[in-house]
Amino acid sequence: MKKQKIYYRYYRYDGKPLVAKREILYEFKLTSRLLLDELCFQWNKEKLEDAINSSIDKGDKENFLKLSQAYKHFIWE
């Protein structure tokens, strides 16, 4: 079997020039990720606290126990 040869021809690009975007620095990526994680954590914790307080006000013991188990993940240290 004969070997196949491939020929490449280069043509000049006549379109608009492409502009390369600079990559975001790793420190900025990490800082923004940590900030978003902290904001989400605080928001979820506040919503859970509100739900626990409302279940206490309503006297719903089953819902309170379920929510308090979920709240344990927010207070471990």
Buried (B, 14 or more C-beta within 10 A) or exposed (E): EEEEEEEEEEEEEEEEEEEEEEEEEEEEEEEEEEEEEEEEEEEEBEEBEEBBEEBBEEEEEEBBEBBEEEBEEEEEE
